Amino acid sequence: MLKVSESIKELVPYPPGKPKEELQRELGIEKSFKLASNESPLPPSPRAISAMMEALGELNRYPDGSCYYLKERLAEVLGVAPGNLVLVNGSNELIQLLAAILLAPGDEVVMSEPTFLMYSIAVRGQSGVPVKVPQNANRHDLEGLLAALSERTRAVFIDNPLNPTGQIISGDELSGFVARLPSDVLLLLDEAYRDFVEREDFISGLELFRDHPNVVVGRTFSKAYGLAGLRVAYGVASEEMISYLDRVRQPFNVNTLAQKAALAALGDQEYLENTLSLISREKGRLYSEIKGLGLDYIPSETNFFLIDLKREAEPVFDALLYKGVIVRSMKSYGLPDYIRITVGTEEENSSFIAALAEVLEAG
Ligand SMILES: Cc1ncc(COP(=O)(O)O)c(C=O)c1O
């Protein structure tokens, strides 16, 4: 009998948003769309697509393991040194690498409840202990997170903005928190949705990591840049921290197409602005449609938000599936009356509202 680690046996796999293909296979539904995984509803930038097309003939070779050109460009755009960057196979990889670097069995990582589910999976995967602090009014409870620190705490994982509620920590709150966090406790600031933030009192961890070498910032090309299928993201941190991450990552963790596409996408500001304005406009429209249906929502600084159905959400989630609309059930996040939707295209959002109205009317 294999001696598999007890913490792995207890793990529940990450439940991804249902893929469209699954709906087709399981329910025979041909026409469906997905508003479940906080992806961009728009195809990638045409520049990213042609950069990938050009690179197809090079795929007999391994990728550039240092991501040299992408790193140089990112460093320029972000105003950091290339040595402050690590490119990763999606932010998920960054989260796992941090857990691998920091944790011995029994070590703790403090996080909110609910938050992005991968945090606790990554921690348990290293036989670590996720210490969960309930949110306060749908936001990170910063005092609570500090109060949960112990001798065994190695890190605090924070998504800013917060998934699934879409709330941010203000700049003042964040600076105050970082100042009070012991310097031997790492702080991951996961800024996957940073591009969507409109509030002006937000500050990025990029403004903090130089004075606080325990801060690591995570960013991704999966959301506003529309490259979720490629798996490319990055971490910004002190050179020392980057050197540890480089020791444990796979040498070719970011594939050639992902590197080329991300580099090209960085040069397409117009694409990014177009995406951000679509999301902002459509989010506003969805808010008023949701109100019109007599439901509540939690206003969000991201491309997704929570809808309070004021009843058990699972039957509504199932009925929407039968209509070809894939949203996210929040049961696994401990929010049984809520669904989370990702803002889609104008057409998708209108179809979603029409389907939701029909489902609610049917009872
Ligand atoms: C807070 C947060 N971080 C990270 C990710 C994953 O990003 P990536 O596609 O870069 O792995 C998600 C995805 O849903 C997320 O919600």
The ligand as a Gaussian input file, in Angstrom:
#p B3LYP/6-31G(d) Opt

LIG

0 1
 C       -7.888000      35.699000      -6.578000
 C       -7.420000      34.858000      -7.711000
 N       -6.118000      34.637000      -7.871000
 C       -5.650000      33.897000      -8.876000
 C       -6.505000      33.293000      -9.791000
 C       -5.950000      32.402000     -10.839000
 O       -5.270000      33.108000     -11.782000
 P       -4.382000      32.398000     -12.863000
 O       -5.240000      32.136000     -14.049000
 O       -3.305000      33.405000     -13.126000
 O       -3.832000      31.126000     -12.270000
 C       -7.861000      33.478000      -9.678000
 C       -8.748000      32.835000     -10.663000
 O       -9.906000      32.753000     -10.635000
 C       -8.331000      34.272000      -8.604000
 O       -9.641000      34.450000      -8.433000

